[in-house]
Amino acid sequence: MSFSTGPPFTHGAPPKALATTAILLCNLGTPDAPTAPALRRYLGEFLSDGRVVEIPKALWWLILHGIILRIRPKKSAAKYASVWLPDGSPLKVWTQKQAVMLGGYLGQRGHPVEVRYAMRYGNPSIASQLDQLKADGVNRVLILPAYPQYSGTTTASVFDAVYTWAARVRRIPEFRFVNNYHDDAGYIAALADSIRRHWQKNGQADKLVMSFHGVPERTRTLGDSYHCECHKTARLLAENLGLAPDRWQLTFQSRFGKAKWLEPYTEPTLVKLAQAGLKSVDLVCPGFTGDCLETLEEISMEARHAFLEAGGTGFSYIDCLNDSPQWMAALSELSIRHMGGWPTTLPTDRQALLDTCARARALGAPQ
């Protein structure tokens, strides 16, 4: 097995960057453009991940390449086009902005660490960003998924990509991984604040629906903690908001295929609520930290239409956390806790640096 070459290691050499600690904010991914060819590449990578689709590879290969990648890209491209922004897909725009802002918040708090973002599928890839961080002299990396609730289909897949990159690298940086933050007090408070601000501006609907991304039901029985963590987030958020049990509802969206997924499903639930006489709903997606196709098109467009068609009269979609100051402050606090014990700045004692270099030369390091 061959290993990739990196910057040469020189004993006693001072780090190249201001800080040798970095954070890599990882999100799911997005196509490069709202076109069928771009969607075919993206979906091909996404749906080939064994963490995402857990059925025999040979059978799935036939289904994926024989049916799905022939039909789905064109339909998906039209959906992406309906929410595409001048700077790219909403998911990429918000993730990039969050990375920049997180670096700023950390710097203000005395932790001038490098913060970059990467996509599990698509660009910029996790491998390419780790390559660049290593080339820049970073030797400690906090892997921070944009998923508050842990799932093998998302969080674990991000970690897989890091492990795969590390398997071909000779000198591996020190890694730490954030598994989840579904019950983090700052995260819950930021969600509650965004909902209260929406209510102050638009009034409060008859019911608050909290829609999380769905996963196959079998993942729950196989030991995935996602279902439990979604319910805990919803409970804590409802308690923070002071909502009685009959004033809120948890649902799961984005079902794919014919297998049973976590229930209740979002759109059918909304239809039943409207048919039962409920007139208005506010809908929030706590599991998405930035707006994307699944929130802007699936919820704010399709789910809205289904609820109103079924007899509802008021539907309000509440934006994701995006660049909310409360969320950025909470994310910076979360990051600082997980970097605990790691140096985030260079030593300021010049003599100490000179002494270190002298000891290195005594051991045979190049002059």
RABEL-V132576 format. One record per run of one state. SS is the DSSP state (H for helix, E for strand, C for the rest). FROM is the first residue (numbers start at 0). LEN is the number of residues. If there is no record, write none. Layout:
# RABEL-V132576
SS_FROM_LEN, SS_FROM_LEN
This chain:
# RABEL-V132576
C_0_3, E_3_1, C_4_16, E_20_10, C_30_5, H_35_11, C_46_10, H_56_27, C_83_1, E_84_1, C_85_2, E_87_1, C_88_1, H_89_19, C_108_5, E_113_9, C_122_2, E_124_1, H_125_10, C_135_4, E_139_6, C_145_9, H_154_12, C_166_2, E_168_1, C_169_4, E_173_5, C_178_6, H_184_18, C_202_4, E_206_7, C_213_2, E_215_1, H_216_5, C_221_4, H_225_16, C_241_3, H_244_3, E_247_6, C_253_7, E_260_1, C_261_3, E_264_1, H_265_10, C_275_4, E_279_5, C_284_8, H_292_4, C_296_1, H_297_12, C_309_4, E_313_4, C_317_7, H_324_14, C_338_11, H_349_13, C_362_5
